[in-house]
Amino acid sequence: MSQVAPTDNTLKPLHTLLFIPHTGIKLFAIFYTLGNIAALASTCFLMGPLKQLKRMFEPTRLIATIVMLLCLILTLCAVFWWHKKGLAIIFCILQFLAMTW
């Protein structure tokens, strides 16, 4: 008798959601933005909120901080209110660039 090893299909529905024709990009933009918010919250937890805010708004990081916060808000606006998927992806790319700046 041949025995087939069981597969773990618990994560299968999560990664297939991104390929749904009308909602996949929206879900990506939402989860990407929530992930960046969680990353900011985790550094606030590690450094302390006041120290984090002081470092974020130093003159050398001010532009990147403003771009990052604007892109977080604009990504969610593009998904929920404007319904522009392409614009949401552009704002996600700008989020990435601002976080790495």
C-alpha positions as CSV (number, residue, x, y, z in Angstrom):
1,M,0.0,0.0,0.0
2,S,1.3,3.4,-0.9
3,Q,0.9,6.1,1.6
4,V,0.5,9.7,0.7
5,A,1.9,12.3,3.0
6,P,-0.6,14.9,4.3
7,T,0.0,18.4,3.1
8,D,-0.5,21.5,5.1
9,N,-3.2,23.5,3.3
10,T,-3.8,26.0,6.0
11,L,-2.0,28.9,4.3
12,K,-3.2,28.1,0.8
13,P,-6.3,30.3,1.0
14,L,-4.2,33.3,2.1
15,H,-1.8,33.4,-0.8
16,T,-4.5,32.7,-3.4
17,L,-6.5,35.7,-2.3
18,L,-4.0,38.0,-4.0
19,F,-4.9,36.5,-7.4
20,I,-8.7,37.3,-7.2
21,P,-9.3,39.6,-10.2
22,H,-11.0,42.6,-8.7
23,T,-9.8,42.5,-5.1
24,G,-6.3,41.0,-5.1
25,I,-4.4,44.2,-5.6
26,K,-6.6,46.0,-3.0
27,L,-5.9,43.2,-0.5
28,F,-2.2,43.5,-1.2
29,A,-2.2,47.3,-0.6
30,I,-4.2,47.0,2.6
31,F,-2.0,44.2,4.0
32,Y,1.2,46.0,2.9
33,T,0.1,49.2,4.6
34,L,-0.9,47.4,7.8
35,G,2.4,45.6,7.8
36,N,4.3,48.9,7.6
37,I,2.1,50.3,10.4
38,A,3.0,47.2,12.5
39,A,6.7,47.8,11.7
40,L,6.4,51.4,12.9
41,A,4.5,50.2,16.0
42,S,7.1,47.6,16.8
43,T,10.0,50.1,16.7
44,C,7.9,52.4,18.9
45,F,7.6,49.5,21.3
46,L,11.4,48.8,21.2
47,M,12.7,52.4,21.4
48,G,9.8,54.1,23.1
49,P,7.3,56.3,21.4
50,L,8.9,59.7,22.2
51,K,12.4,58.6,21.2
52,Q,11.0,57.1,18.0
53,L,9.2,60.3,17.1
54,K,12.3,62.4,17.8
55,R,14.3,60.3,15.5
56,M,11.7,60.2,12.8
57,F,11.5,64.0,12.7
58,E,15.2,64.7,12.8
59,P,16.2,67.0,9.9
60,T,18.0,64.2,8.0
61,R,14.9,62.0,8.2
62,L,12.1,64.5,7.9
63,I,11.4,64.2,4.2
64,A,11.3,60.4,4.4
65,T,9.0,60.5,7.4
66,I,6.6,62.9,5.7
67,V,6.6,60.9,2.5
68,M,6.1,57.6,4.4
69,L,3.2,58.9,6.5
70,L,1.5,60.5,3.5
71,C,1.9,57.3,1.5
72,L,0.3,55.3,4.3
73,I,-2.7,57.5,4.3
74,L,-2.9,57.9,0.5
75,T,-2.6,54.1,-0.1
76,L,-5.7,53.5,2.0
77,C,-7.5,56.5,0.4
78,A,-6.7,55.0,-3.1
79,V,-8.1,51.6,-2.1
80,F,-11.2,52.6,-0.1
81,W,-12.4,55.9,-1.4
82,W,-10.9,56.5,-4.9
83,H,-11.0,52.8,-6.0
84,K,-7.8,53.3,-8.0
85,K,-5.7,50.1,-7.9
86,G,-2.8,51.4,-9.9
87,L,-2.5,54.4,-7.7
88,A,-2.5,52.2,-4.6
89,I,0.4,50.2,-6.0
90,I,2.3,53.4,-6.8
91,F,1.8,54.5,-3.2
92,C,3.0,51.0,-1.9
93,I,6.2,51.4,-4.0
94,L,6.6,54.9,-2.5
95,Q,6.1,53.5,1.0
96,F,8.9,51.0,0.3
97,L,11.2,53.7,-1.0
98,A,10.5,56.0,2.0
99,M,11.1,53.1,4.5
100,T,14.5,52.3,2.9
101,W,15.5,55.9,2.5
